[in-house]
Amino acid sequence: LRSSAVDGLVTCSDAIGSFLLQHSLQSYNLRVQVLNGLDNGILTDDVVSGANVLQVNANSITSKLEYFDVLIIPGGQGSNNQSITWLGKNSSDLSCLLQTIAMQQDYCSIYSDVDSVFNVDPNVYIEAIPFRLLDYDTVITAAKLGAKVLHYNAVVLAKNNSVEIVCKLNTPPFNEGTQIGNYSKGTII
């Protein structure tokens, strides 16, 4: 099944999580706004289940920062100016990098169930070894070969815009792990 209706359904899970987070943060008297694909400034084409990004308008975000303490942007969403589009499987990393670059920031923190990039899947192999530093090309190659490290296009975007990616754990104590950046080719520490 490939239709724009499917894109709308697929993006629902991130939207539900975003609104639950909004509700929770509002209980602390914070001014919180969820920005779905129609509001987040990511303009895409009409390709279903893998829309291509045409441009990102940072003003969609920066103008709202005057009125809200927290902005929540569900991952993987954009808009073709008429409806919400989906950037594809595992595209939350891509969403984060797009916003980081649009807002002209130097680094982007990606939170995940593991705090690092490992030599093997740490959920399967307990002897997995975390990397502290990796160059962009190593991560791009790993993603091309099927490693579920980060979204391939997100790392390419980071490299092309010299944005460092910092991998962090998504639960307390939010450990910081691997840093991916403009290190000399082959940097693996």
Secondary structure, DSSP 8 states (H G I E B T S, - for coil): --SHHHHHHHTHHHHHHHHHHHHHHHTTT--EEE--TTTS-EEE-S-TTS--EEEE-THHHHTGGGT-SEEE--TTEEE-SSSEEE--TTTHHHHHHHHHHHTT-SEEEEEESSSSEESS-TTT-TT--EESEEEHHHHHHHHHTT--SS-HHHHHHHHHTT-EEEEEESSTT--EEEEEES--TT-B-
